[in-house]
């Protein structure tokens, strides 16, 4: 191991009670045992407790940046608070060399009745700065935070963005040896975020060890050298940023799919009886005239198996079983895909795809839609099914969120550095000679 380490975490664990009553009971019991000189049971789980952080170990050298990613509740902020000394670990130990600057929560450590200027002195003193050092930094802190004449306003009147600007300016401009940051920078506007990240990179080049907790793959990719992916308190991946971002994206996609499926099932449960009959259907997820009914929508792999996950760029088939209760002219079946942040990103329509159905007699049919070359970006997607008759402005059948799929991140390439992942221009280069020498 390198002797240039700035942070060492060895087997760090922290547990909490599920209720305040349990936490207070166990805390009081452990305190009494310590006062009596007896060992406490903080290294094992008791009834009603859970590990918020469980056996996390890593080392970070000066001038390196570690990105910590994971879905909400995985233990990222708890780990950061252990590193900052807010919490004592129940197991393991943390070693940190040098001065620590931390930005973990907007407004944390600020006295609301004091002005911004007075809070600079208080927080600077907590960081180990002398009054003379704080005086020398004051103008730079005010300029960086862009607070100007608001610096002498009580911070209780600050917005969340003003809290973050002042907090970051104090933590970063104090030239810490270790800088700990949670997702709070997301509160700032784009111009301030850019200024912060430029300064973070400058600190990193100067030898500061940086830990950044973020839900932004772009921020982690831009700043960090390696990462931790956490899930349920444990560090499942400690390695290259590419691997951590892949795991984070896939976990997010699976969680989004699970939530979507649970919501769709809850919304559809009360409509199951009417959906099996040739009667008008009215519910949040299904609606229609009752002339057409569909209760079976599948996404099939190349092997013909119903799947919820596909690899990046894998072909697939959509299979829909439709019961038609009366003759339908100009039959159109349409499948539309929604992503988490975008609707109607792709539409598959038998009429637009050159496969019209002029007349569909009563009966049960299976429609298959084959997609040979899909270019979904990794993530969670929901499918919506619409059945209409051309030139009639009403849905014969509409089923929202009828199917779900997760596209997994590819492991053979990293899309955030792929020229086709964000934007790629085909450019022509040329040059001309302005002056020839010799």
N, C-alpha and C positions, 0 to 999 in steps of 0.2 A: 504493500500500500504506500501511496505517496505521503511524504511528511508535510506536504503543503496543504493539508486538510484544514477547512474552516468549520465544518460541521460533521459530527459523527453521531449517528443514531444507531443504537444497538438493542435490538429486541424490544422496541418501545411499544407499550400497550397501555390503553386507558379504557376504563369501563364506567358505565353510568347505570343508574336505576331507571326503570321504565316510568316510574312515577316519582313525584317530589317527596312523597312520604317515605318511600323505600330509600331514596337517596339520603334523606335526612337521618333515617334510622341507622343505616349502615355507616354513615359518616360519623355520627355521634358515638356509635359502638367502637369504631376504629380509633377515634380520638382518645376515648377512655382507656382502651387497651395500650396505646402508646404512652399515655401518661403514667400508666401502671408499670411500664417497662416490659410489657408483653408484646409479642409479635402479632400483627394484624393479619387478616386474610385477604389482603388487597390483590393478591396474585392469582386468585381463583374466582370463578363466577359463582355468585350466590343467587338464590331464587329472585327472579324479577330484575336481574342485571343482564347487560349485554356489552360486548366489546365494541366500542366506538372506533378504536384503533387496536389492531391485533398483530403484535410481533413484527413491527416494521423496522428494517435496518437499511442504512445507506451511508455513504460518505460523499461529501462535496468539497472539492478543493477551491481555493481562492481563484477568482477569475472564471469560474464555471457557473452555469445556470441550470437549475433543475426545474422541470415543469411537472406539476402534479395535476392529474386529470382523473375524473370519475364522475358518475352521476350523483345527484343530490343525495346526501345522507351516507356517503361512502366513507367519511372520516377525514376528508382533506383539511377542513378548517380546524378540526380538533387536533390534528397532527401539527398544524402551523402554530396553534396556541400552546402546545407542549414545547415546541422549539423556542417560542418566545417567552416561556416561563410562566404563562398564565395558568396552565395546568401542570401538576406534577404527575409524571407517569406512574401507573400502578406496577408496571414491570419494565425492566430495561433502563437505559440511561442515555442522556443527551449531553454531548460536549460541544461547546461553541467557543471559538477563538475570536477575540476582538469585540468591537462595538456593534450592536445589533440595531438596525432600523426596521420598523415593522409597520405595515399598513394592512390591517386585518379586517377592520370594519369601519365604515364611514362614521367619523365623529368619536371613535373609541379613544379614550384618554383625554378628551377635551372637557374642560369645566364650562358648562353652558353659560354661567353668569359672567365669566371672564371674557375679555375681548380677544380677538384673534391674535393681537400682538402679545398679550399677556400669556396666552396659551402657547405661543412659540417659546417663551422663556421657560414655562413649566415643562413642556415636552422636551426642550433642549436639555434641561437639567437632568431629566430622567434618562436621556441618552448619554449622559456623562459629559456634556459640554459646559464650559465655564461661561459666566456672564459675558466676559470679553469676547469669547468665541461666538456666542449667539449675537452679540452686537455686530460683529463683523459679517455675519451671515444674514442679518435681518433684511437688508435691502434686496439681496438676491432672492430670499424666500418670498418676499412680497411681490417682486417682479415675476417670479416663476409661477406663483399661485394666481396671479392676475387679480388680486383682491384690491389693490390700490387703496382708495379711501375707505373701503369696507373693513380694512384690517383693524380699525379701532371700534368696530361694532361688536356687541356681545355675540358669541358664536351661536347662542340659542336662536338667533334670527337668521342663521345661515341656511342656505339650501343644501341638499345632499351633495350637489356638485361643488359647492364652495367648501364644504367639509373635506371632500376628497382632494381638492386642489391644495388646500393648506396642509392636510395630513401628508400628502406625497412630498410636498416641498420640504417639510421639516425632516421627514424620514430619509429622503434621497440626498438633499443638499448638505446634510450633516456628515457626508462622506463615510458611511458605515462600512465596516468590514464584512458584514452580513446583512442582506436586505431581504425581508420576508414580505410577500405581497399576496393578498387574496384578490378576489374578482372585483374589488371595489373600483378599479380604474374604469370599468364599464360605465360607471355613472357619468364620467366626464364626457364632454363633447369631442368630436373627431379631432379638432385641432389640438386640444389639450392631451388627448391620448397619444397622438403622434409625438408631441414634445416629451411626454413621459417616457415612451419607448426609446426615443433617441438618447435620453439621459440615462436610461437603464443600460443601454449598450455601452455608453461611455463609462459608466461605473464598472461594468464587467471588464472592459479593456484595462481599467485601472487596477484590477485585482479583487474587486468585491465579489463575494459569493452570493448568488441570487437564487431564491426559491420563489417561483411564480405559480400560484394556483389559479387556474382559469378554465372556463368552458369554451374558450375560443381556440380552435386548432391553429388559426393563423397567428395568434399572439405567441402560442407555445412554439410553433415552428420557427418564428422570426427571432425569438430571444434565446431559447434553451438549447443546451448541448445534448441532454438526455432527459428521460422522464420516468415518473412513477405512474402506473395506472392502478388506482385503488378501487376495490369493490368490497362492500360489507366490512370495512375496517382493515382489510388485508391488502398488501402491495402485491398484486398478481403479476405485474410486469415491472422490472427495473432494467431499462435498456434504452435502445435508440428511440428518438422522438417518433420516427415513422411507425414503429411497432406500437407505441403507446397511443398514438392518435387513431390507428386502425382499431385497436381494442375499444377505445372510447366511443368511436363512431358506431361500431357494431353493437355495443351494449346499449347505447342510446336508441338505436333503431329497433332492437328487440324490445326494449321497454315501451317505446311508442306503439309498436304493433300490439303488445299485450294489453295496453291501456285502451287502444282502439277496439280490439276484439271484445274486451270486457264491456265497454260502453255499448257496442252494437248489440251484444247479446242481451243486455239489460233493456235496451230500447225495443227489441224485437220480441221479448218473451211474451208480452201481452197480446201480440198479434198473430201468434202461431195458429190459433183456431181458425180465424177468418182467412188466413193465407192459404189454407188447404181447400177452400170452397170457391165456387165461381160467384163470389160476391165482391162488391167494391171493398178495397183494402185501404184503411186509413190509419197510419201510424207515423212516428217520426222517421223511421228508416224505410218503410215500404209504403207505397201508395199505388193507385191505378184504378182502372175501370172494372177489373175482375174478368175481363175477356182473356187475359193472358196471366198465367201464374208461373213463378219460378222460385223454387226453394233449394236449388242446388247449383252452386258456383264454385268451380275449382281452378286452381293454378297447378298445372302438371309439369313435372320435369321432363327431360328427354327420355327418361325411363318409364314414363307414364304414371309416376307416383304423384299424389297430391302433396304439395310442399308449401312451407311458409318461408323458406329461405332459398335464395339462389345466389350463385357466385356471380361476380361482376362479368357482364356481357354473355352470360349463359342464355341459350334459347329456351323458350317455354311455350306452353299451350294453355289457353283458357278454354275451359269446357263448361257449357251452360246447358242445363236441362230445362226445357220450356214446355209447359202444358197450355195448349191453345183450346179455348172453349167455344169459339165461333170463327167462321172464316175471316181471315185478315188479308186485306189487299195492301200491296206495297209495303210489306213487312220490313221493318228496319230494327236491327239489334245493335246497340252501341255500348261500348265499354270505355269509360273515362277513368284515368288514373289521377289521383291527387297525391302530392307530397306533403310533408309536415307544414311547410310555409307557403306552398303554392297550390292552387287549384287548377284542374283541367290542363295538366301539363302534356297529356297525350290523349288522343281519341282514336278508337278503333271502331269503324262503322262499316257494315257489310255493303251499304249502298255506295259510300265513298270509295271503298276498296274494290269496286267493280264486281260485286257478287250480289246483285239485286234479287229479291224474292217477290215476284209479282202477286202470288196468291198462296196463302198457307191455310190448308184445311184443318179442321179440328183434329187434335191428336197430341201426342207427346214427341218432342224432338230434342235431339242433342246438337247444339251448335259448337263448333270448335274454331278457335282463333289461334293460328300459329304465328309466333313471332320468332323469326330466325336470327335477327340481329338487333337486340335491344341495347340501348346505351344509357340506361338509367344510371345516374350517379349512385354510389352506395348510400343507403338510407332506407327508411320505412315508407311504404306506399299503400294507399287504400284504393280499391277499385269500386266504381259505381256503375250499375247496370240500368240502362234505359231501353224500353221497347216501345216503338211508336209505329204508326202508319203514316206514310208520307202524305203531306198536305193536310194532315189533321193535327191541330195544335193542342193535343192532350196526350199524356202518357198512358199507354195501355198498361204499362207496368214500370215502376221506378223502385230501385233497391239501392239505397245509399250504403256505402261501406260493406258491400256484399263479400268482398275478398280482400286479403291483406298479404303483403309480401315484404320481405327484407332482402335488399341487395347487399351482399357482404363486400367488404373492402378487399381488393386484390392483394395478395402477398408477394407477387412477383414484381410489382412496381408500386411506387408511392405517388398517389394522384396529386398531392399538394405540390409536388415538384414536377409533375408531368406537364409539358407545354400545352397539351390539349385539355387539361383539367380546368383551367380558368379561362385563358384566352391565348390564342396563337394567331399571329399574322404571317401570311406569306409575303415576305418583303424582298424586293430586288435591290442589290447593292451596286453602286457604281462610284467611280472616282475620276477626277480630272487633275491634270498637272497644272499648278499655278506658276511654278517656277522651278526650273531644273538647275541643280547646283553641280558644277563640275562637268 
